[in-house]
Amino acid sequence: MKRNQTSYAARYLTRARQKAHQREVVRRSRRHRRPRGDPAWQRRPASRTTPAVATPAKPPVPVLAPESFDVVQNPEAFLLAFERLEEQMRKGRTPRLDFSQTLAVSSDAVLSMIAIASQLVRKYNVVVYLRWPTDPALMDVFRNCGLETYFKQTPPAPTDAGLIRQRLSKKVETKTAQEMIAFATQTLFGERRKEYATYSTFIECMGNTFEHSSKGGEGRELWWASVYCNADTGKVQCTFVDAGIGIFESIVFKGLLRKLAGGVKKAISRPALLRDLLERRIGSRTGESYRNRGMPKIYTDAKAGRISNLVIVTGSVYADVARDDFRSINRKFPGTFYYWEFNT
Amino acid sequence: MNTDSADNSERLWVFVATDFSDTPGPRRRDEGDDSGEEFLERCLAPKFAEALKDQRELWVDLDGTEGYATSFLEESFGGLARRYGSDAVLNTIQFKSLDQEYLPEEIRTYIREAND
């Protein structure tokens, strides 16, 4: 009896499902025959419709960008904003970077924002929203740096003043460096000029990212580069950011964080270590003494005036070479940041 | 550039921009295109061997490119010195560099320190 009852229940449920399905099919066909303005559309419960655009269950959490959104001038406030952003993403919340209180924006900060936000989005699989500044002049800076075109096209189209490029292959991209310099000189000076020191600096930065920026092997990390033509100063602002482990993690990884003076190990501060690296007092992490010339060359070019206002930020070290200011900061840059200018 | 025929008979030339590339790249082939390693293998070493054999000077024209990363120069000219010895290279190679006058002395430093 029980078996018969079970079979009857199973058959009943199956028939019930079939009838429900048939009713649904009829209902849908009737729905399609009704005009759009028909009030019957409105009676349908919202939970049974599929929204065209997924909206977050909760509104994004605002994270205030600093008044001076500038890595070179204000590195700690810049990095603090992204630490707060990451904190929200770690908790599974959707953040919104809020520029409503921002008074100044620099091209180096725009590129760094793209680099850092891209890393965070990859890591946490959470979208980052932006609330744009209310000042139209600031909005123009974002636009002229190439932020809008960066999201709309690959590769991004140049604007009137700026060009952003991201690593497209695993290799050093010489044509990208050539293209950026050609764009910048044509835009600012009205003619195509060669900038030997800037070209070599871009190639060195790309090469360093390829070789040294990952513990997991070569060619793994992304980089971003930009040029921005500042008509007010008459200079081209160049920025390069990589998403790697930073200069110091690279040195430590190979076990070269050691300085011997008379056979005695000395503890060195990281700002001093960076200065030693730039002045070529530290050997290459590969152990070949004829190497390790890339960063010293960038430093030499800066000292000789072939590039100007060189700033390097890596980990918690900030180095403004022009002002001979090497110091620790209270925040950590997730990768390595280079900024310099030229005006031929 | 002095193209006097009497001097030409004593000189071999390598024009980096036209014989190799106007966008010299990174150090090694696996890092990217137009590397120092490729320049050494394809252009510099064969001409240097010829210059050595015929006891002639090898002139390298560095002009006309976008610029040079130090890793490119070290791998090519330093690499040549690691093969033939720094003295042989310094005695054989001369440079022409009107665009970047500081380059020849920089390269000579790489050649001298190549075997350190």
Boltz contact constraints between the chains, C-beta under 6 A:
constraints:
  - contact:
      token1: [A, 171]
      token2: [B, 32]
      max_distance: 6.0
  - contact:
      token1: [A, 172]
      token2: [B, 25]
      max_distance: 6.0
  - contact:
      token1: [A, 172]
      token2: [B, 26]
      max_distance: 6.0
  - contact:
      token1: [A, 172]
      token2: [B, 31]
      max_distance: 6.0
  - contact:
      token1: [A, 172]
      token2: [B, 32]
      max_distance: 6.0
  - contact:
      token1: [A, 174]
      token2: [B, 23]
      max_distance: 6.0
  - contact:
      token1: [A, 174]
      token2: [B, 25]
      max_distance: 6.0
  - contact:
      token1: [A, 174]
      token2: [B, 34]
      max_distance: 6.0
  - contact:
      token1: [A, 178]
      token2: [B, 23]
      max_distance: 6.0
  - contact:
      token1: [A, 178]
      token2: [B, 66]
      max_distance: 6.0
  - contact:
      token1: [A, 196]
      token2: [B, 67]
      max_distance: 6.0
  - contact:
      token1: [A, 196]
      token2: [B, 100]
      max_distance: 6.0
  - contact:
      token1: [A, 199]
      token2: [B, 66]
      max_distance: 6.0
  - contact:
      token1: [A, 199]
      token2: [B, 67]
      max_distance: 6.0
  - contact:
      token1: [A, 200]
      token2: [B, 67]
      max_distance: 6.0
  - contact:
      token1: [A, 200]
      token2: [B, 68]
      max_distance: 6.0
  - contact:
      token1: [A, 200]
      token2: [B, 69]
      max_distance: 6.0
  - contact:
      token1: [A, 203]
      token2: [B, 69]
      max_distance: 6.0
  - contact:
      token1: [A, 204]
      token2: [B, 69]
      max_distance: 6.0
  - contact:
      token1: [A, 207]
      token2: [B, 26]
      max_distance: 6.0
  - contact:
      token1: [A, 207]
      token2: [B, 71]
      max_distance: 6.0
  - contact:
      token1: [A, 210]
      token2: [B, 31]
      max_distance: 6.0
  - contact:
      token1: [A, 289]
      token2: [B, 116]
      max_distance: 6.0
  - contact:
      token1: [A, 290]
      token2: [B, 78]
      max_distance: 6.0
  - contact:
      token1: [A, 290]
      token2: [B, 113]
      max_distance: 6.0
  - contact:
      token1: [A, 290]
      token2: [B, 114]
      max_distance: 6.0
  - contact:
      token1: [A, 290]
      token2: [B, 116]
      max_distance: 6.0
  - contact:
      token1: [A, 293]
      token2: [B, 70]
      max_distance: 6.0
  - contact:
      token1: [A, 293]
      token2: [B, 74]
      max_distance: 6.0
  - contact:
      token1: [A, 294]
      token2: [B, 70]
      max_distance: 6.0
  - contact:
      token1: [A, 294]
      token2: [B, 71]
      max_distance: 6.0
  - contact:
      token1: [A, 297]
      token2: [B, 70]
      max_distance: 6.0
